[in-house]
Amino acid sequence: MLLQVIRDHQDAQEMSLGTFLEQLGDRSFGWAILLACLVNLLPLPPGATLITAIPLLIFCTQLALGFSSVRLPQRLARIRISGGAMRRIVLRLRPISRRLERIARPRLPAVFQPRREQLIGCLLLLVALALFVPLPLSGWFPAISLFVTSIGLVERDGVIVLTGAVAGIFSIALTVFVAASILIGANSLLH
């Protein structure tokens, strides 16, 4: 999909980031969430998710509200990307996308009906909120589930989206369990 957008605009000297995401259409959510997840999968200091999860909260909220593509604030949407830079980025991502294409393929199109996509967006928003909460031992699981789901959104693979959704429910439950354990532990120390 990325390569197709680049090919369609190969004669253009540059393109705004907002136009680029608009051209990706509903797959822009998958790419935006995937790229934001990569940051959250890095070994970061405790509490970093208070900053790094903000884009995920924004993208997932837009998906839950039924937006047709990712909408960036005007200042970010106006950033210009040269055609050559976009081609280089896509070529660097090509080995990764080839591997993904071997695993993922369009399946279960019913998952991508507008109302169901909004439900998936609501679940992903809850997962992003779980990631946003700076609790020990609970950050990677929401990021991994968001990453898996984003691959399914990019490739329009309902099986992978549902797998990511199940992992997301597990990560929410884990976050609630860790938070409850901390509260119970703190309460027992105080009494």
N, C-alpha and C positions, 0 to 999 in steps of 0.2 A: 504494500500500500504506500509506504513512504517513497519507494523508488518510482511508483507511478506518478505521484504528485511532483516529484523532482523532474521526471521526464516531461510532464505536461508543461513545466515552467523552465525548461532547460535554456531557452533563449533569453529569459529574463535576467537582467543583471543582478537584481536583488528582489527580495520579497519580505513583507513585514511578518513578524512572528504570528500576529493575529490572523492574517490571511492564510498563512501556512496551516495553522491549526483548523481554520475553517474549511480548508480544502480536504483535510483528513476526515471531516464530518464526524459521525458518531464514534469512529475509531480514535478520534483525538483524545477521548477520555482514557482509553486503554493506554495510549502512549504517554499521556501526561502523568497518569498514576504510576505507570511503570518507571518512568524516569525519577519521579519523586520518591518512589520506594527504594531505588538504588542508593540514594543518599542515606535513607534510614537503615539500610542493611550494613552500612559501614560501621566499624567500631568507633562509636562516639562517646564522649564523656556523659556521665549521668545528667539528665535534665535537658540534653540537647534536643530531644524530641519536642520540647515546648516550642522550638523554632522550626525544626525540620518537618514537623507534621502539619504545619499550617497550610502549605500548598495542597496536601492531601485532603484536608478538611474542606478547602474551597472547591477542589475538583469533584469530590464525592457529593457535596451539597448541590452543585450544578447538575450532576447526573440524577440525583434524587428529585430535583425540581423539573426534570424533563427537558433540559436544554438540548439543542440539537448538536452542539459541539462545545468544546471548552471556550470560555470567554475570559480573557485576561483583562486586568485593569488597562485603561487606555495607554498609560505610560509604557507598560510592558508590551502591549499589542503593537505599538508603533515601532518597536525595535526592528531594524532592518537586518536581514541575513543575506549575504551574497550567495548567488547561485553556486559558485565554486565551493564555498564553505559547506553549503547544504549537501552537495554531491560528495564531498570528502567525508562528512559525518555519516551519510548513508552507506558509503562504501566500507567504512570502519565497522558499522553495525551489521553489515551483510553476513559475516560468519555466524553471528549470534542469531540473526533472523533465519538463516538457513536451518540451523538446528531446531529452532522453534517450529518452523514450517514442517519439519519431519514428524514432530509430535502432534502439533495442533493443526486442525483443519476444520472447516465449517461443519458443525454438527449441532443438533438440537436447536433449530432456528426459533422455536417457540420461546426460548429464554430471552430473545432479543425483541420481543414485542414491547411497545412503549411502556405500558403499565408495569410489566415485569422488570424491565430495565430500571424503572424508577424504584421498584422494591429492592433491586440489587443495589442501587445507589444509596438507599436508606440503610441497608445492612453495612455497606462499605463505609458510610459515614460513622456508624457506631464503631466499626473496627478502627477507623482513623482516630476516633475519640479515645479508644482504648490505647492506641499508640501514643496519643498526645499526653496521656497521664504518665508522669515520670516515676514509674515503679520499677524496682529491681526485678530482673528475671522475666519481665513481661513484654518488653519492647519488640523483640525480634519476631515473635509469633504473629502479631498483627501485621508487621511489615511483610513477612513471608506470605501471609494469606492475601494481602492486597496485591503483592507481586504476581502470585499465581492467577488471581482473578483478572488482573490487567492483561496478562498474556491471553487469556480467554476472550477478553473484550477486543483486543487487537485482531486476533485471528478469527473472531466470531465463532468460537468453539464453546458451545453451551456446556459440554461435559467439564471442561477445565474451569469455566466460570462457577459451576455448581460445586466443584471440588474446592475452589478457593473460598466459596461462600461457607461451606462446612468448616473449613479451616478457620475462617473468620469467626464463626460462632464459637468454636473451641477457644480461640484467642480472647474473645470477650469473656467467656467463662473463666479462663485462666486469670485475666486481669481482675475480675471481680473476686476470685478466690484469693489472689495475692493481696488485694486491698483489704479484704475482710480479715485475713490473717494478721496483717499489720495493725489494723484497728483493734482486734481482739488482744494481740500481744501488748499494744500500748495501753489498753484498758486494764489488763491484768497487772502491768507494772505500776500503774497509778493506784490500784486498790490493793 
